[in-house]
Amino acid sequence: MRKQGGGNREAERTVADTTLRKIFDSGLANDNTNVRIRDSSLHVVVYGNWYQDCILKYLDDKVESFTWQDNENLYVNVK
């Protein structure tokens, strides 16, 4: 018998392992998406499109959380 909440731990582990690369690989960003990388205080560190060097240098950083808006905006909070 499976304990309740066991699936939640799996989801938490998966979120904890998320990187910007994994978000991009999921297809959430396209060439028109405005990406904002923010620090833990929610200050924008860098802004641009997914393919720009200033964004690409964060590809393998761990993501704390992110928000995608259907108006081509992606906000990523890095750890």
C-alpha positions in Angstrom: 0.0 0.0 0.0 1.3 3.4 -0.9 1.4 6.2 1.7 -0.4 9.4 1.0 1.9 12.3 0.2 4.5 10.0 -1.4 3.9 11.6 -4.7 4.4 15.1 -3.2 7.9 14.3 -2.2 8.7 13.2 -5.7 7.3 16.5 -7.1 9.4 18.5 -4.6 12.5 16.7 -5.6 11.8 17.3 -9.3 11.2 21.0 -8.7 14.4 21.2 -6.6 16.4 19.8 -9.6 15.0 22.2 -12.1 17.4 24.4 -14.1 16.9 27.1 -16.7 18.0 24.5 -19.3 15.1 22.2 -18.3 12.6 25.0 -18.6 13.8 26.0 -22.0 13.8 22.3 -23.1 10.1 22.1 -22.1 9.2 24.5 -24.8 7.9 27.3 -22.6 10.2 29.9 -24.2 10.5 30.7 -27.9 12.4 33.4 -29.8 9.9 36.1 -28.8 9.8 35.3 -25.1 11.2 37.9 -22.7 13.2 36.2 -20.0 13.9 37.9 -16.7 16.3 36.2 -14.3 15.8 37.4 -10.7 17.7 36.8 -7.5 16.3 35.6 -4.2 15.1 39.2 -3.4 13.2 39.2 -6.8 15.5 41.9 -8.2 16.0 41.5 -12.0 19.6 40.4 -12.6 19.4 40.1 -16.3 16.8 40.5 -19.1 16.7 39.3 -22.6 15.7 36.5 -25.0 16.6 32.8 -24.3 19.3 32.7 -26.9 21.3 35.8 -25.7 24.6 35.2 -23.9 23.5 37.1 -20.8 20.6 34.6 -20.3 22.6 31.5 -21.5 25.1 31.9 -18.8 22.4 30.9 -16.3 21.4 27.7 -18.1 22.6 25.3 -15.4 21.7 27.4 -12.4 19.2 25.9 -10.0 15.8 27.5 -10.2 13.8 28.3 -7.0 10.6 29.1 -8.9 9.4 30.5 -12.2 6.3 32.1 -13.7 5.4 32.0 -17.3 2.8 34.4 -18.7 1.0 33.9 -22.1 2.1 37.4 -23.1 5.6 36.0 -23.8 7.1 36.8 -20.4 9.1 34.3 -18.3 10.3 35.2 -14.8 12.9 32.8 -13.3 14.0 33.1 -9.7 17.5 31.5 -9.3 18.9 30.2 -6.1 
